[in-house]
């Protein structure tokens, strides 16, 4: 889906969201009465009012974020100092608070619990980090960025698809802060060279990370689906990487990672340790239909972080790819173990995240 030009996003989409939020919110009491009545007659889990409430909440949240960001733009001298350190910090704080509000309401309406597990000493250093996560759906992106902001007190730099710019608030704030929107590209194979321009943009994003920065990247390149998983295996075979393709075929819960962008970030941030993220609980929630089917979710989302010190990461490309694939195999095993357990009952949410010790997921 092609992203419209910047002027369309700013002068058409953004005002339309604000107007729609006002109109929908004004009629919300009436729609809630109708939704509750329909829900009581047709289903017993109050899916209709829950979905209506979350949809209106997100629309109102988007509009409020746009108004707040516009106020910051005016305060910066109508954009003259919007990229200065002072206003960058102000926008980071604003985004963190907005995510906190959205996250709290989402947990309440959807009946979610979050169990976050991190290695010992996770908060002990101020160094930059590269955080690589599996990708199961749009929900995990919001939760992960919220975790980086709120729980781990880092300023995230995110590599994400350019189609996210259809959301006006995300479009405005992430284009002001150090992030990169990338158009989805086919992974390189034996007949298609690597897109060096995309890799250069990721290197540029990772190059000047400060002590409390964290680059967030999803090496799979998209949400997990069986079709994408199969295509990832086929690309490895087309590139002549038959042993890697055989290993990728054994992955059941994740897709084979695309190493180019991740390795570009590592090369550009030689002092950054790597943190991998495994999580489970959102695999079945990718579309509006999935949300409807699962509401209320009554789920415990388990997120586990583990650290790989920089001196333990191979430098040769072949060895590094083997290492990355091994980490993804560990993520796949961990997800499989948690799926076999009955994790879909509400549990206690741990804030702040509790330490699990230094052993990682193995």
N, C-alpha and C positions, 0 to 999 in steps of 0.2 A: 504494500500500500504506500503510494508515493506521498511524501510529506509536502504540504502546501508551502509556498514561499513565506519568508519571515513576515512580510507586511500583511499577508492574509492572516497569519496566526496572531499577530499583535492587534490588528485593527478590526478583524472580523470575529475570530474564534474567542479571543479573550473577553471582549464586551458581551458576546452572545452568552457565554457561561455565566457572567454576572447577572444579566437580565433573566436568564432561565432559572438561576438559583432563587432570585427574588420571587418570581412567579410561582415556582413549584412550592416554595416554602409557605407562601401565602395560602395556598390551597391544601397544605399538608394535613391539617386537622380533618377536613372533609374526606380526603383520600384514605387517611388512617381508619376512620370509622367504616368506610366501605371495605377496606382491606381486612379489618378484623371480622366483619360480618361474613365476608366471603370465606375467610380462613376457618371460621367456626363451622360453617356449613359444609365445606369441601375437604378440609384436612385439619388435623388436630395439633400440628406443630407450629402454628402461627408463622408459616413460611412467608406468606404474602406481606403482612405488616413488617416483618423483619427485613425483607428484601427492599420494600419501599422505603423504610427508614434509612437503611444503609445507602441506598441510591441517592436519596435526598441529602443525607449527611455528607457524602462525598462531593456532591455538586456544591453544597454550601461551603464546604471546606475549601474547595478549589477557588470559589469566588472570593472568600475571605483572604486566602493566600495572595490572590492577585491584587486585592486592594492594599494589603500590607506591603507587598513588593513595590506597588506603585508609590506608596508613601515613602518608602526607603529611596526610591529613585528620585523623587522630588527633593528629599532631604539631602541627597548627595550632590545637589546643584544641578538637578535635571539630568542626572547621569554622568556628570563630569568626573565625580569621584567614586562612582559606583564600584570600580574595581580596586579601589585603594584598600590597604590592610584593614583600616577601621570599618569600612562598610562590608568588606568580605566577612569579618568576624560577626558583624551585626546580622548579616544574612544567614550565616551558619547557625547562629543562635535562634533566629526566627524559624528556620526550617526545622531545627530540632524540636522546638516547642510545638509546631504544627503537627509534626509526625507523632509526637507524644500524645496529643489530643486525639488524632485519628486512630492511633494504635489502641488507646484505652477504650474508645467507643467500639472499635471492632471486636475487641476481646469480650466486651460486655454483651453486645448484640449476638455475636456468633458463638458465644460460650466457648472461648478458646483459653487454654492454659499454655504457657511457654516455659519449657524446662531447658535452660541454657547451661551448658557445661564447658568449662574452660580449663586449660592446664594451670598448674600452680605457677605463681609468679606472673600471671598474665598482665597485671597492672604495674609491675615493678620497673618497667623501662619506658622511656619516652621516644624510642627510636621509630622511624617510619616502618610501615608494614605493607606487604602485599597480601591481600585477602582474596583467596580463590574459592568460589562456592559452586556446588552443583546447582542446577536450575530446574525447579519443578513447577513453576508457575509465577504469575505476577505477585502473589501474596508473599512469597519468600523474599522477593527483592525489597519490599517495604519493611519487612521484619528485620532483614539483615542490615539495611541502612539505619534503621532505628537503633539496632544493637550497637552499631559502630558509633553513632552519635551519643546515645544516652547511657548505655551500660559501660562502654569502653572508652568514652571521652576522647574520641578521635574525630578529625575532620575528614570525611570521605571524599575521595575522587573516584568517580564511577565511570566505567566503560559500559555503554548501553546502546540499544538499537535506536536509530533515528526516528522510528515510528512513535516512540514515547513522546515526541514533540507535539503530537496531536493533543495531549493534555496541556492546556495553556499554562497552568501554574508550574508544572514540571519543566515545560519549555523555557519559561522566563528565568526561573531561579537557577536551573542547572546550566543554562548558557551564560549566566553571569559568573558562576563559580567554576573552578578548574575541573571540568568533566569533559567527556568526549562522546558525542553521538555518532555512531558509525552505521552506515548503510549495510544491511546484511549482504554478505558476499559468499558465494560458494567457496568451500575450502579448496585449497590448491591440490591438484593431482599432477600426474606425470605430464599432462598437456596444458596445465594452467598455472602460470607463475604466481608467486605470492604477491599480494597487493602491497608494495612497499610503502605507499602513501599512508595506508591505514596503520601499518606498523610504526611509521614515523610519528603519527599522531599519538599513539599510545606511549611511545618513548618520550615524547615531549611532555605528556601528562605526568609521567613518573619521574622525570629528571630532577625537578627542584622540590621534591617532597621534603617538608620540614619534620621536626621531631614528633609532632602530634598528628601527622597525616597518615592516611591509610588509603591505598588504591584498591578498589573493589572491582573484581573482574569475574566473569562467568565463562570459563574456558570452553564449555560445551557449545556456546554460541546461540543458545535458544532453549526454550522450555522442552522438557523431555516428552517425546512422543515415540511410539513404535516406528512410525515412518521415518522420523529423523534419525533414530537409532540405526535403522537398517542402512540409510544413506551414509551415515558416518562410517559404517563398516565397509561399504562399497567404495568409498573414497580412499580408504587405506589400501584396499586391494588394487584399485586403479593406479595408486602411486607406487605399487610394487612392495608395499610393507605388509607382506602376507602374515608374518608372525604377529605383528601388532593387530592386524585384522582378526586373527584367530582369538587373540586375547580380548579384543573389543566385543566379539561375538558372545563371549561368556558373561559379559556385563548384562544384568537383567534390570537394574533400577536406574542406571545412568547411561549417558552416551559417551563414546570415546571423545576425550578433550581435543580441541584444536590448539596446538601448542604455540602458534606464531605470536599472537598478541600477548599471551602470558609470558613467553620467553623475552619478548621485547621489553616488557615492564621490568623483568628481573635484570636484564642487562643495563637498563637505564637507572635502576635504583640499587647499586651494588651493596649498600649498607642495610637494606631492608630484609628482615626475616620474613618468611612466608607462613601464613596461617591458612590452613584449609578448613572448610566448613562442610560438615555433613548434617543433614536434617531430614526429618520425616514427619509426616502428618498432613502435608498439603498436596500430596500427589494426585488426589482425586478431585481437586478444586482448581480448574483451569479456565472454565468458561462460565457464563451466566447460568447455563443449564446445570452445570456441576454444582454451582452455589445453591441453586434451587433444590436440587436433589439432596444435598448434604445438610441444609439448614434444619434446626440449629446444629452446628457441627459437633459440639461436645467432644472436642479433640484436645489432646495434649501434643503440642508441637515440640519435638525434641531437637535442639540444635547443639552440635558438638564441635568445638574449635580445637585444633591441635597445631602445635608450632613445629616448624622445621628450621633450625638455625641456618644462617646463610652458609656457614662453612661446611654444612652437610649436603649442600646441593651440588650436583655434578656440573662441570663447566662445558664438557664436550656435548655437542648437540644430541648425538645418538644416545649417550648415557643419560642425558637430561630428559629426553623423551621417554626412555624406559622408566626412569624414576617417576615422572608425572603419571604415566599409565599405571604404575604400581600404586600410587596414592589414590587414583581413581578406582582401582580394584578394591582397595581398603574401604573407600566410601561405599562402594556397591555392597560389600560384605556387611558393613555396619547397618546399612538400610535394610538389607535382607533379614538380619537378626532382629531388628526392631519391628519389622512387619510381622514376623512370626510370633512376637509377643503381643499381648493384648494391651496396646498403648492407647486405645481410643476411648479411655474413660478419663473424666476430669481428674487432675491431680493438683498438687500444690505448685504454684509458680514460684520460682526462685529469683528474687530480686534483692541484692545484686546476684549475678550468677555465682554458683558455688564452684569451688575448685575441685577438679577431679584428679589432681596429681599430674606429674610430668610425662606419663607414659603414652599419651596419645590414644589413638583408637585401636591399636593392635592388641 
